Amino acid sequence: MIYIKEIIPDKNSVAIRPEGILDLTSLPVLEEVLKNHLKGGKKILLDLGGVLHVSREAKDFLQGLQGSIISISSLEFKKLQRLD
């Protein structure tokens, strides 16, 4: 199960903070949230600090986001810190 918190500091950006387990079951939920904000042209900060476990499929998905979002923050994804 995953809970996704969206923080909108201004009209051009959003911080998305999923909490829980990011796997094949929860991945479509996160993907839909991200798609909706990307369609709106928002800059996205994805904060994975509340994620307890990331499956291999979810890792592949997150790596595929390069260039689409501002950054992914988490110790586990430190090497993906700057994606723009």
Secondary structure, 3 states (H helix, E strand, C coil): CEEEEEEEEECCEEEEEEEEEECCCCHHHHHHHHHHHHHCCCEEEEECCEEEEECHHHHHHHHCCCCCCCEEECCCCHHHCCCC
